[in-house]
Amino acid sequence: MHAAASPSSSAPKAPLLNLLEGMALTALFQAIPTYAGAALILKLAHSTALHTSIIGFVATATIIHVLMTSAAGPRYPHVLKQAYAAEFYDATIGVADKVIRWRTQPEGSLQLLSSTVMLAMLSVAALAMG
């Protein structure tokens, strides 16, 4: 028989590894969808602001977002409650369990759903406009 799948606790990992994991998860699930959506909106509006480097905009904005969130999130969790996911920086759990914990919280689930719908709609609009 298999044991039920549940987030498991383990010995805390190295602080640098944990920080990098948290930053990567913040980038993948929070920052990149937000800034990719912003870039698509600008593209749909035929803005020349990002004409030369949409990828550069998304990458730069993501890096700044991740650095600021990682630095200020633990200090001001109430102010940054939408941007800082404390479970991404929990050193006692693995990457998969961090994602599961974030995804099963109402805020994380709503953020993931919102990003998915927004990017899907913007992608269809961008493709329809040519």
Solvent accessible surface area in square Angstrom, and as a share of the most:
residue,aa,sasa,rsa
1,M,245,1.09
2,H,184,0.82
3,A,99,0.77
4,A,95,0.74
5,A,110,0.85
6,S,80,0.52
7,P,52,0.33
8,S,71,0.45
9,S,95,0.61
10,S,74,0.47
11,A,84,0.65
12,P,96,0.60
13,K,45,0.19
14,A,58,0.45
15,P,114,0.71
16,L,122,0.61
17,L,93,0.46
18,N,14,0.07
19,L,70,0.35
20,L,97,0.48
21,E,28,0.12
22,G,0,0.00
23,M,31,0.14
24,A,51,0.40
25,L,9,0.05
26,T,0,0.00
27,A,17,0.13
28,L,105,0.52
29,F,52,0.22
30,Q,7,0.03
31,A,0,0.00
32,I,69,0.35
33,P,18,0.11
34,T,68,0.39
35,Y,50,0.19
36,A,29,0.22
37,G,1,0.01
38,A,36,0.28
39,A,5,0.04
40,L,40,0.20
41,I,92,0.46
42,L,57,0.28
43,K,113,0.48
44,L,31,0.16
45,A,71,0.55
46,H,137,0.61
47,S,40,0.26
48,T,114,0.66
49,A,80,0.62
50,L,28,0.14
51,H,148,0.66
52,T,133,0.77
53,S,56,0.36
54,I,62,0.31
55,I,147,0.75
56,G,29,0.28
57,F,60,0.25
58,V,25,0.14
59,A,48,0.37
60,T,75,0.44
61,A,18,0.14
62,T,10,0.06
63,I,103,0.52
64,I,90,0.46
65,H,35,0.15
66,V,10,0.06
67,L,97,0.48
68,M,127,0.57
69,T,8,0.04
70,S,16,0.10
71,A,55,0.43
72,A,29,0.22
73,G,0,0.00
74,P,78,0.49
75,R,175,0.64
76,Y,126,0.48
77,P,63,0.40
78,H,159,0.71
79,V,119,0.68
80,L,49,0.24
81,K,136,0.58
82,Q,122,0.54
83,A,25,0.20
84,Y,29,0.11
85,A,7,0.05
86,A,61,0.47
87,E,24,0.11
88,F,0,0.00
89,Y,34,0.13
90,D,41,0.21
91,A,27,0.21
92,T,51,0.30
93,I,1,0.01
94,G,32,0.31
95,V,67,0.38
96,A,70,0.54
97,D,22,0.12
98,K,0,0.00
99,V,33,0.19
100,I,66,0.33
101,R,79,0.29
102,W,6,0.02
103,R,114,0.42
104,T,97,0.56
105,Q,71,0.31
106,P,103,0.65
107,E,97,0.43
108,G,2,0.01
109,S,52,0.34
110,L,118,0.59
111,Q,45,0.20
112,L,57,0.29
113,L,111,0.55
114,S,59,0.38
115,S,16,0.10
116,T,80,0.47
117,V,72,0.42
118,M,68,0.30
119,L,44,0.22
120,A,54,0.42
121,M,130,0.58
122,L,26,0.13
123,S,44,0.29
124,V,101,0.58
125,A,36,0.28
126,A,22,0.17
127,L,147,0.73
128,A,85,0.66
129,M,110,0.49
130,G,95,0.91
